[in-house]
Amino acid sequence: MSRERLYLFDTTLRDGAQTNGVDFTLADKLVIARMLDELGVDYVEAGYPGANPTDTAFFAERRPARAKITAFGMTRRPGRSTSNDPGLAAILAAEADAICFVAKSWDYHVRVALETTEEENLASIRDSVRAAKEKGREVLLDCEHFFDGYKANPAYALACAKAAYVEGARWIVLCDTNGGTLPHEVEKIVGEVCQQIPGDHIGIHAHNDTEQAVANSFAAVRAGARQIQGTLNGLGERCGNANLVSIIPTLKLKPEYANKFEIGVSDEALGHIARVSHGLDDLLNRAADRHAPYVGESAFATKAGIHASAIMKDPATYEHVAPECVGNKRKLLVSDQSGRSNLLAELDRIGFAVDKNDPRLGRLLDEVKEREAIGYAYEAADASFELLARRLLGKVPRYFDVEKFDVSVEQRINAKGERVTVSMAVVKVKVGDDLLISAAEGNGPVNALDVALRKDLGKYQSYITGLELTDYRVRILNAGTEAVTRVLIESADEGGDHWTTIGVSSNIIDASFQALMDSIIYKLLKSGAPA
Ligand SMILES: [Zn+2]
């Protein structure tokens, strides 16, 4: 049976760039565009040419891509001709395969925001589409506030959509700009529009203000739309856009969609989608959402012992799809609730073959429980768990010894008369017969300690150059009689691997030191550094 083609349009670089706290550089944009192209999306909307220097430079620098690089901008301004509108001229001049115009489709916005007549808005849509087609570009029209506009005045909203379609626009995109429309409303309205304009010319652009942007996108597809617009990790202003990282696996793995539709994302590319999602977080210097569907660290994590033993027998008992399909891993959490089956399964995953009657298993379980009683949480710290297990069951080389470290914090007035706080660390490390001393300044005592510790590890230095700390979390706990500090450090390396380590102490520097040491030792171990 031949499947229908469904198109994916990514707007991470345009709508996603509106996210609070996100400011892409040109280099970021080029990296993201390449990631999207490799993933297999059909359109990459890259920005507004002429509106800011980064976007203008992007279009000047554009490189060949499979995806259609799309420029975004407004239709001609009311009362001007297409040849006398500098904004439109910049869009038409940009090196782009496609142009996505945004236009009002709610009569109320036409009057109040645009301060023009309904007819002039329609003429602006027609003229702009025609001008872009004459330039040889594929044309899309984003109908802003389409759903609210349709509820208020269906005839006018439809007239805007039809004006573009009749003029030859390839796609008419229905935008839920305020993000407040519900899935059953989207399905009904898109269904009505598809009776006037063929569904294979209709797209959906949903915002996530009721946490239903993904559901709204699927509702539109069920009603006939054949293009989905969204962003990586659901980036976008306010509550974000429809998350393509959730939409793509659903389209590929759920029979209702997979049997009916074909998309440009291959099975192999789907297997890298977790890496794409985490790659974007790294670029934004954000911690990945552990609970993200499909790609989050917890998406395939199981805690209770009874579930874990069932998963070992057949993963389908507790997993809706296989984690490997999306580049994720099954994780059986080792925690104070865990039984032997969790422990065995987790050991199996990290490549440790242990007989279930091995007495060392009981010792490891006791050790985990004792440590969790004083504040450790191994379910959140996979790498520290692996080191603990390897120390108890096998061997972890003694790569180096930290003979001593000294951390100081000084607050003083600098030469400009400003009050500044400076942190310094000195670390004395023994690597084989070499004694190495490193000193570093940091923006805080833990940062100074980290920088000093990783500055010179002698013969091991080359193994840790790609090591990066991506997140640092601190919690104060009441364990037993005293308050203790738990530090979790998330690290990543050049190969895109992520791991988490833990330290617990009444002293925050000590706790951080433990977690830092575990992270470095884990990296040396996984890189196969010689003992
Ligand atoms: Zn939007």
Boltz pocket constraint, residues with backbone or C-beta under 6 A from the ligand:
constraints:
  - pocket:
      binder: B
      contacts: [[A, 15], [A, 177], [A, 205], [A, 207], [A, 241]]
      max_distance: 6.0
